[in-house]
């Protein structure tokens, strides 16, 4: 927000009290909206009028499992669902977590390199990885899932049947309420021979449709059984990068593709990255998007992708569903997600993409003991007149009560950031004097690196005068 009204000292005011616009690197830094930023890391605007550090991560298991986490699942069973097991796969072994005894084996002898996907049926849970024979676990014994495709992957329940990807072009399914009864007729091929391959299955539209996704297209399957199933190619320009690269938030399907991150509304796909964060997306390593993960966390969607030269997910692009804005999280390396209800609360767990740790998300203010490095860089303000020189004299930062202050820096005319001298700090308002503050552009930056502390910025204001034109 820009307030151009003269104050009693002849100064004009540039004030920002809304940070909800998130990151925008599509246009030059002086042309973005006042509530947007030109660069950001590990910050979020939970409501209008607040800028805060993201929350942290805590290891569930202090002793690492044998390898990276290949899959997670929440399995509830019993007459009243009183048995609640958090399942994790690492190093080719599926295990369940017990707070007293740690992880206990469920099934061993699985591949240690491929993702494992799960589904819960009436009497047991099912695991598939596209390599080993599909298997089931009823809370006591793990056995083969009879009748299922030998290399089945991506199991999902749809129309009261268990579906899976049988090969690169084909989906198969069981009979209704019978996950071990697979008839030969229960098969559907999606444009066989088109050179593309199936990458994931997602239940959409309140359970009434199944999205069979390839890497360059998306198909919609509707109906209740083989007699009335119908399929059509619903998206023929873009596809889904991998088995975990999509998430349904009805009426939308959000997915990661080589061309960006998209939102599909049942009719067409909209690229959410190209018009706002194209430079950020440009640095994503497209070669390894098959391991990308999309998951809903509260009212935001986390898109976990590899950045730079990384072959594993080390960047989280966060899309706020309320404000339609983008944020960037680093220091988070995730391979999969699960929401787990332990009977007292729902916790968000994620698998580490490099180590054998299950990690609780959105808890505390450090990353497994390490400080979270946060910063926000605002607009390059020119007062609507980039030609005229301004004399920037004072700056104010308003903090929420009792929260650690983010350090204020400023830059003139795209120069290096520097710290002003603090003049006063009274009643959560910091007042700064700016020396040698002449320039055409003024840019603000707030940074916070203190461990185990949050910050909360409510707004800031800069006072300036226009120099007379000669």
N, C-alpha and C positions, 0 to 999 in steps of 0.2 A: 504494500500500500504506500502510495506517495502522497504526502500532504504538502502542498505548495504554498500554504498560507504563511505569510510573514509572521514571526513572533516579535515580541517587544524589542529584541536586540537587533532586529533586521535580518535574522537568520531564517533560512528555510529548513524544513524538516523532511527527512526520508526515514520512514518507520516501517518495520516489518513485524506483524503480530500473528502471522499465519504461515506455517511451514509445510502445509499439507500437500503442496504441489509436487514434492519429490524432485527427482533428478531429471534434467533436460539437457542433453548435449547434442540436440538436433540443430539448434540455432546458436548464434554467437552469444557470449556471456552477458552482453548488455541488452539483449532483446528478449530474454526469458521473462516469465511472469515473476512478480515480486515474491510470491510464495514458493517458487521453485529454487533449485540450486544447480550449480554448475559441476559440482563434485560432492560426493558424500560417501561415507563409509561407517557402517555399524551405528547408524542413527535411524530414528523412526519418529514420525509425528502421529502419536496415538489418537489425538484429537486436535481440532483447530485451536491454535494458541499454545501448543506445546511441542517442543523439540527435545527428544530424550535419547539416551543411549539404548541400544537393544539389550535384551536380557542375555544371560550367559548359558553355559553348558556345564553339566556335571556327569561324570562317569557313573554308570550303574555298577559295573564290575571293575574294581580296581586292578585286578589281575587280568591281563589281556588273554583272550582266546587265541586259538592257533593261527588265525588269519583274519583278513578283513571281513566285515559282516556282509554276508551274501543275501540275507533276507530276514524279515521280522514279521511276526504274526501275533495277534491277540486271540487266544482260544479260550472260550468260556463253555463249560459243560456241567452237567448235573441237572437234577430236576428243577432246581431254582437258579441254575447257572452259578452255583456257589463255588465251583472250581474255576479259578482264573489263572491261566498260564501265559506268560510272555515267552514266545518262542523266538530263538535266534539261531541262525546258521552261520558257522564259521569254520574254515579249514575242512570243509566237507562233512561236518557233523552238525546235526540239528539238536538243540538243547532247550530245556526250559529253565527259567530263573526261579530260584527260591531264595528269599531274603536271608535265610539262616545258613543254607548250604551252598549258595552260589548256583552255578549252572550244572545241570544234570543231563546226561545224554538221553536223547529220544531216538535218534537213528544215526548211525555212522556209515561210512563207505560211500558218501556222496561225492560228487565232483567238488573240488575246492576253488574252482575258477569262475563258475557261472552263477548268475542270480537265481535264487529260489523264490518262487511265488506260491501263495497259499490261498485256500478257500475253506470255509467252514460249512460242512454239511450237517445233517440232522444228528448222526451218531458218531461222527469223527471229523477231524480236519484232514485236508488233502494237501500234499506238497508235490510240486513239479518243477523241473529245471531244464527240460529239453534235452537232457543227456541220460540221466538215470531213469529207471522205470518209475512211474508215479507211485506214490506211497500214501498211506493213511496212518493216523494215530488217534486212538480213542481215549487217551489219557493214561493208558496202561501199557499197551503194546503197539509197536509200529510194524505194519505188514504191507505187502504190495497192494496197490489198488487194482484189483483184477479187472480185465477187460479194457482198460484205458490204453490209449496209444502209447507205444513204448517210449517215444521221444516227445510226449506231450509237454506243453508249457503254457503258462499264463492261464491257470484255471479260474473260471468265474461261474457263478450260478446265474442262469437266465432262463425264464419260462419254466422254472421248477426242474431244470436239467443242468448237469455239470458240463460246461463247454471248455474246450482247450484248443490251442493251436497244435495241429498234428504234424504239419510240415510248413514249408515256406509259403504255400499258397492255399492251404486247406485247414478248415476248422471242423472238428468232430464234437459230438455230444452224446451224453448218456440218455437213457430213458428217464421219464419223469420220476422223481423220488427214488431213483435207483442208480447211484453213482458208479456201480460196478457192472451195469448192464448196458453195453455199448453195441448197438446193432450196426451192421455194415452200411445200412441205408442212411444212417444219421451222419451225413457228411455234406459239407458245402465248400466248393472251390471258388475263390475270388479271382477272376480274370487270370486263369492259369496261363503261364507263358509270357506274361507282360514284362518280365525282367525285374519286377519288384518283389518284395518279400514281406510277409506279415510280421509286425513288430509288437502288437499288443491288442488286448481285448478289454473293453470298458463298457459297463452297464450304464445306460443313459435314459433320460426322460422318465424318471421315476420307476425304472425297471421295465419299461415297455419296449425298449430298443437295445440292441447290442451293437456297439461300434467295433467293427473289425478293421484295425488300422494297419496299413502298410507304411513304408518309409516315404512314399510319394503320393499316397492317396488314403481316403477314409471311406469305408463302406458302412451302410446302415442295414441291419437285419431286424425285421419285425415279424411278429407272428407268435404262435404258441407251439407248433410242432411241424414236422416235415410236410404235412399236408397243406399248410398255409404259410410257411415261411416265405418271405420275399426279401430280396436284397437289392440295393442299388448303390452305385458309387455316388456318395454325397459330397465328396471333395476330391477333385481331380488335379489340383495344383500343388497341394502340400500334404505331407504325411507326418507320422509320429516317429521320433528318432529311436525309441526303445520301449521296452515293456513297462517301465515306470515313468515314462516321459509325458504322461497325460493325467489329468484329474478332472472329474465331473463335479461341477457346481451348478446344478440345474437352475436355469435352462441352458447353461453353457457347458462347453467342453473346452478346457484350456490344455494346450499341448506345446511341446518343444519340437521344432523342426530345424533342419539345417538353415532355413531361410529366416528364422526368428522364432519368437514366441507368439502363439496365435490364440484367439478366442473364437470358437465356432458356435453359432447360435441355432444350428439345425438347418440352416440355409447356406451360409457362406462363412468363410474364415476372415477375421480381421487381424492384421499384423500389429501387435501391441508394442513392438520394439522399434520398428522402422521410423516412426514419427516422433519418438521421444528419446530413446537411448541407443541410436545406431552405432555410436562409437564404442559403447560398452559391449554391444553384441559383436562388433567387429573383432574384438579381442578374445572371443570365445573359441576354444579349440573344437572346431566342427568334426574333426576326425574321430573324436571319442564321445560323441553325443549319445551313443547307444547305451551308455551308463547313466545318462541324465535322469533326474528325479523331479517330479512335480507333486506337490502335496499342499493341502490346505492346512494352515496353521492359524487358528482363530479366524478373523475375517480378512486374512491375507493369503496369498498363494506364494509358496517358496518354489523357485525354479533353481535346482542345484545343477551346475554345469562346470566343465573344466575351463579354466582361464589361462591364457598365454600358452606356454608349452606343456602345461600339465596334462597328463593322461587320465587323471581322476578328478572328481568334482571338488573344486576348491573355491567356488564362487556361488553365492546365493543371490539371485535377482528376486526381489520381493515386490509383488504387485498388490497394492492396497485396493480391495474391492469397494470400499466406501468412497475413496477420493480419486480412484483411477490413477494412482501415482506409483512411481518406481523408486525403490531403495536398494542399496547395495550392502550386502553383508560379506565380510571376509573373516578368515580364521575358523571357518566351518567346513569340514570335509565329510560329506554324507553320502551314503549309498542307498538308503531306504528309510522309510518312516512307518510308524504305527501309533495310533492312539490306543492307550491301554487303560482300562478302567480297573483299578485294583480293589474296588469296593468302597473306597473312600473318596477318590477323585479320579479324574481322567488326566493321565500324564502323557506327554508327547515324547516318544523315544525315537531315536534315529540310530542307524548303524554307521560306524566309522568307515570311511572309504579306504583307509589305509591300514588300520589296526583293528585288533579284535575287541573293541569296546562298544558297548551299547551306551548311548549318551542321552541323558534327559535334556530337553531343550526348554528355553524360556524360564530358566531358574537362576537366581543370583545375578551377580554382575562381574563374573570372570569366566574365562574359557578354560575349564578344567585346570584351574590354578593360575592361568596366565591372564595378564591384563588385557582388556579389550581396547584396542586403539580406535577411537571414534573421532570423526570430524565432519563438518558441514561447511561448504563454501557457497556463498550466496551470489546474487546477481552483481554484475559489474555496473553499478549505478552511474548514470550520466545526467540525471535530472531532465531528461528529454531533450537535451542539447549537448551533443558530444563535442561540439566545437568550442564552446565557452569554457574557460578555466574556472574552477570552483575553489574556494578556500574552505576545506573541511576542518572544523574547529573542535567539536566535541562529539563524543559517542556515549551512548547509554545502553546497558544491558540489564534486562529484568529477569530475575531468577525466581523459580518457585521456592518457597520457604524450606530451609533446612536441607536442601540438596546441593551437592558439591558443584562449584562453578566451573563451567567450561571456559577455557582460556580464550580470550578475544585477540584476534590479529586483524590487520587491515593491509590492503595493497592499494597503491595509487598507479593508475595508468598501466595496468597489467604487469607491474613490477613485482619484486619479491615481497612476501608477507613479513610484516614487522609488528612487534608488540608495542602498544602505546603505554605511557605511564599511567598507573591507576591514581586517580585523584581522590575519590571517596567510594565507600561501599556502605550505604545506609539503607536499612529496611529492604534488603534484597534488590536494590538498584545500584548498579556499578556505574560510576561516572568517570570517563576517560578524557584526557586532554590529548589532542593530536598535534604534534609539532611538525612543521614543514608540510602542512596538509594541502598544498596546492596541486591540483591536477584536474584532468577532465573526467576521470573515472575513479570510483571508489568501490572497493570490494571487501566484504566482511568474511571472516573465517572464525569458527569456533571449534576448538579441539579439546579432547578429554582423554587422558590415558591413565588416570588413577585407578588402581585395582580395587575391586569390591565396592565401588561407589557408582551411583547414578548421577546424572545431571539433568536439569530440567530448565530449559530456556523458554521464557514466555514471550519475549520480543526484544527488539533492539531499535535504536533510533540514532541517526546521525544528523548533526546540525551543520549547515554550510551556507556560504554566501557566493553569489555569482560575481565574478570579477567583471569590471566594466570593459566593454569591448572598445578597442582602439581603432 
